[in-house]
Amino acid sequence: MATTSEPGLLHLLYLYFIPYWLFRDVSHGDQLLREQNYRYNREQRKYLPGYLLKWAILCALLLASHHLAKELALQVPDWDQLFQLWALFSGISFSVGVALMSNIMVAWSFLTFMH
């Protein structure tokens, strides 16, 4: 059996949607290392607006999906529980996305305006 070093689909989705892998930890090491990591993180901040845009589009789709599921639950009462579960999942996912967008905006603002 051959081993591959190609990342799986979940790993690729993580890299595409979550920006935290781009940054280094500035809380460990001596003062010089922390300053180098902070400068590195300031250089990497240019990618954060792209991640914010991805999440804004995804959150808009999740919100539309939530409203669609609620409407379908009213239109098709036999499948009410399935559509309610769909609405619940998309609503919670939307909330998580908004929280992540807030985190991305704070990180970008901190790295841009704090010297």
ZADO-1210 file (C-alpha; in nm, 4 decimals, padded with zeros to 6 digits):
<atoms>
<atom x="00.0000" y="00.0000" z="00.0000" code="MET" pos="1"/>
<atom x="00.1470" y="00.3310" z="-00.1050" code="ALA" pos="2"/>
<atom x="00.1350" y="00.6234" z="00.1327" code="THR" pos="3"/>
<atom x="00.0480" y="00.9639" z="-00.0001" code="THR" pos="4"/>
<atom x="00.1293" y="01.2998" z="00.1479" code="SER" pos="5"/>
<atom x="-00.1726" y="01.4630" z="-00.0136" code="GLU" pos="6"/>
<atom x="-00.4060" y="01.6257" z="00.2375" code="PRO" pos="7"/>
<atom x="-00.7616" y="01.4985" z="00.2659" code="GLY" pos="8"/>
<atom x="-01.0743" y="01.6915" z="00.1775" code="LEU" pos="9"/>
<atom x="-01.1461" y="01.7979" z="00.5363" code="LEU" pos="10"/>
<atom x="-00.7920" y="01.9288" z="00.5741" code="HIS" pos="11"/>
<atom x="-00.8228" y="02.1268" z="00.2509" code="LEU" pos="12"/>
<atom x="-01.1560" y="02.2731" z="00.3648" code="LEU" pos="13"/>
<atom x="-00.9933" y="02.3709" z="00.6942" code="TYR" pos="14"/>
<atom x="-00.7112" y="02.5480" z="00.5109" code="LEU" pos="15"/>
<atom x="-00.9590" y="02.7219" z="00.2795" code="TYR" pos="16"/>
<atom x="-01.1982" y="02.8496" z="00.5471" code="PHE" pos="17"/>
<atom x="-00.9978" y="02.8833" z="00.8714" code="ILE" pos="18"/>
<atom x="-00.7154" y="03.1424" z="00.8707" code="PRO" pos="19"/>
<atom x="-00.5497" y="03.0474" z="01.2006" code="TYR" pos="20"/>
<atom x="-00.2935" y="02.8178" z="01.0397" code="TRP" pos="21"/>
<atom x="-00.1331" y="03.1249" z="00.8778" code="LEU" pos="22"/>
<atom x="-00.0180" y="03.2757" z="01.2064" code="PHE" pos="23"/>
<atom x="00.2536" y="03.2047" z="01.4604" code="ARG" pos="24"/>
<atom x="00.2237" y="03.1996" z="01.8384" code="ASP" pos="25"/>
<atom x="00.3701" y="03.5172" z="01.9898" code="VAL" pos="26"/>
<atom x="00.3292" y="03.4133" z="02.3519" code="SER" pos="27"/>
<atom x="00.6255" y="03.1739" z="02.3688" code="HIS" pos="28"/>
<atom x="00.9981" y="03.2190" z="02.3286" code="GLY" pos="29"/>
<atom x="01.2342" y="03.5004" z="02.4105" code="ASP" pos="30"/>
<atom x="01.1660" y="03.8639" z="02.3250" code="GLN" pos="31"/>
<atom x="01.3412" y="03.8461" z="01.9858" code="LEU" pos="32"/>
<atom x="01.1447" y="03.5405" z="01.8753" code="LEU" pos="33"/>
<atom x="00.8151" y="03.6962" z="01.9869" code="ARG" pos="34"/>
<atom x="00.8930" y="04.0152" z="01.7929" code="GLU" pos="35"/>
<atom x="00.9805" y="03.8138" z="01.4823" code="GLN" pos="36"/>
<atom x="00.6568" y="03.6172" z="01.5092" code="ASN" pos="37"/>
<atom x="00.4568" y="03.9372" z="01.5578" code="TYR" pos="38"/>
<atom x="00.6142" y="04.0922" z="01.2453" code="ARG" pos="39"/>
<atom x="00.5406" y="03.7715" z="01.0561" code="TYR" pos="40"/>
<atom x="00.1779" y="03.7845" z="01.1702" code="ASN" pos="41"/>
<atom x="00.1505" y="04.1475" z="01.0601" code="ARG" pos="42"/>
<atom x="00.2687" y="04.0425" z="00.7133" code="GLU" pos="43"/>
<atom x="00.0114" y="03.7619" z="00.7042" code="GLN" pos="44"/>
<atom x="-00.2814" y="03.9933" z="00.7900" code="ARG" pos="45"/>
<atom x="-00.3270" y="04.0707" z="00.4197" code="LYS" pos="46"/>
<atom x="-00.5029" y="03.7341" z="00.3791" code="TYR" pos="47"/>
<atom x="-00.7680" y="03.8003" z="00.6442" code="LEU" pos="48"/>
<atom x="-01.0056" y="04.0101" z="00.4255" code="PRO" pos="49"/>
<atom x="-01.0243" y="03.7184" z="00.1805" code="GLY" pos="50"/>
<atom x="-01.1224" y="03.4830" z="00.4601" code="TYR" pos="51"/>
<atom x="-01.3757" y="03.7389" z="00.5810" code="LEU" pos="52"/>
<atom x="-01.5306" y="03.7528" z="00.2341" code="LEU" pos="53"/>
<atom x="-01.5515" y="03.3726" z="00.2159" code="LYS" pos="54"/>
<atom x="-01.7304" y="03.3613" z="00.5500" code="TRP" pos="55"/>
<atom x="-01.9641" y="03.6478" z="00.4577" code="ALA" pos="56"/>
<atom x="-02.0740" y="03.4606" z="00.1453" code="ILE" pos="57"/>
<atom x="-02.1078" y="03.1343" z="00.3370" code="LEU" pos="58"/>
<atom x="-02.3107" y="03.3051" z="00.6127" code="CYS" pos="59"/>
<atom x="-02.5413" y="03.4618" z="00.3548" code="ALA" pos="60"/>
<atom x="-02.6000" y="03.1168" z="00.2030" code="LEU" pos="61"/>
<atom x="-02.6591" y="02.9644" z="00.5465" code="LEU" pos="62"/>
<atom x="-02.9110" y="03.2342" z="00.6360" code="LEU" pos="63"/>
<atom x="-03.0938" y="03.1828" z="00.3055" code="ALA" pos="64"/>
<atom x="-03.0888" y="02.8070" z="00.3699" code="SER" pos="65"/>
<atom x="-03.2374" y="02.8632" z="00.7158" code="HIS" pos="66"/>
<atom x="-03.5253" y="03.0667" z="00.5773" code="HIS" pos="67"/>
<atom x="-03.5838" y="02.8146" z="00.2980" code="LEU" pos="68"/>
<atom x="-03.6022" y="02.5291" z="00.5466" code="ALA" pos="69"/>
<atom x="-03.8502" y="02.7195" z="00.7633" code="LYS" pos="70"/>
<atom x="-04.0717" y="02.7901" z="00.4622" code="GLU" pos="71"/>
<atom x="-04.0547" y="02.4286" z="00.3456" code="LEU" pos="72"/>
<atom x="-04.1533" y="02.3125" z="00.6941" code="ALA" pos="73"/>
<atom x="-04.4693" y="02.5194" z="00.6619" code="LEU" pos="74"/>
<atom x="-04.5431" y="02.3994" z="00.3079" code="GLN" pos="75"/>
<atom x="-04.4789" y="02.0270" z="00.3637" code="VAL" pos="76"/>
<atom x="-04.6117" y="01.9365" z="00.7104" code="PRO" pos="77"/>
<atom x="-04.5337" y="01.5653" z="00.6675" code="ASP" pos="78"/>
<atom x="-04.1613" y="01.6400" z="00.6626" code="TRP" pos="79"/>
<atom x="-04.1786" y="01.9082" z="00.9290" code="ASP" pos="80"/>
<atom x="-03.9177" y="01.7489" z="01.1581" code="GLN" pos="81"/>
<atom x="-03.6624" y="01.7093" z="00.8797" code="LEU" pos="82"/>
<atom x="-03.6977" y="02.0720" z="00.7736" code="PHE" pos="83"/>
<atom x="-03.6847" y="02.1896" z="01.1350" code="GLN" pos="84"/>
<atom x="-03.3596" y="01.9981" z="01.1799" code="LEU" pos="85"/>
<atom x="-03.2257" y="02.1562" z="00.8608" code="TRP" pos="86"/>
<atom x="-03.3262" y="02.5019" z="00.9866" code="ALA" pos="87"/>
<atom x="-03.1619" y="02.4313" z="01.3216" code="LEU" pos="88"/>
<atom x="-02.8347" y="02.3198" z="01.1615" code="PHE" pos="89"/>
<atom x="-02.8174" y="02.6145" z="00.9227" code="SER" pos="90"/>
<atom x="-02.9082" y="02.8626" z="01.1975" code="GLY" pos="91"/>
<atom x="-02.6401" y="02.7338" z="01.4344" code="ILE" pos="92"/>
<atom x="-02.3863" y="02.7268" z="01.1501" code="SER" pos="93"/>
<atom x="-02.4754" y="03.0865" z="01.0648" code="PHE" pos="94"/>
<atom x="-02.4174" y="03.1890" z="01.4281" code="SER" pos="95"/>
<atom x="-02.0781" y="03.0170" z="01.4361" code="VAL" pos="96"/>
<atom x="-01.9865" y="03.1883" z="01.1090" code="GLY" pos="97"/>
<atom x="-02.0770" y="03.5321" z="01.2452" code="VAL" pos="98"/>
<atom x="-01.8647" y="03.4656" z="01.5553" code="ALA" pos="99"/>
<atom x="-01.5716" y="03.3601" z="01.3364" code="LEU" pos="100"/>
<atom x="-01.6121" y="03.6701" z="01.1184" code="MET" pos="101"/>
<atom x="-01.5986" y="03.8845" z="01.4316" code="SER" pos="102"/>
<atom x="-01.2812" y="03.7078" z="01.5368" code="ASN" pos="103"/>
<atom x="-01.1236" y="03.7630" z="01.1948" code="ILE" pos="104"/>
<atom x="-01.2151" y="04.1343" z="01.2007" code="MET" pos="105"/>
<atom x="-01.0653" y="04.1789" z="01.5482" code="VAL" pos="106"/>
<atom x="-00.7453" y="03.9991" z="01.4463" code="ALA" pos="107"/>
<atom x="-00.7116" y="04.2096" z="01.1308" code="TRP" pos="108"/>
<atom x="-00.7794" y="04.5322" z="01.3223" code="SER" pos="109"/>
<atom x="-00.5288" y="04.4432" z="01.5927" code="PHE" pos="110"/>
<atom x="-00.2555" y="04.3502" z="01.3452" code="LEU" pos="111"/>
<atom x="-00.3253" y="04.6608" z="01.1338" code="THR" pos="112"/>
<atom x="-00.3627" y="04.9344" z="01.3939" code="PHE" pos="113"/>
<atom x="-00.1606" y="04.8143" z="01.6959" code="MET" pos="114"/>
<atom x="00.2138" y="04.8709" z="01.6650" code="HIS" pos="115"/>
</atoms>
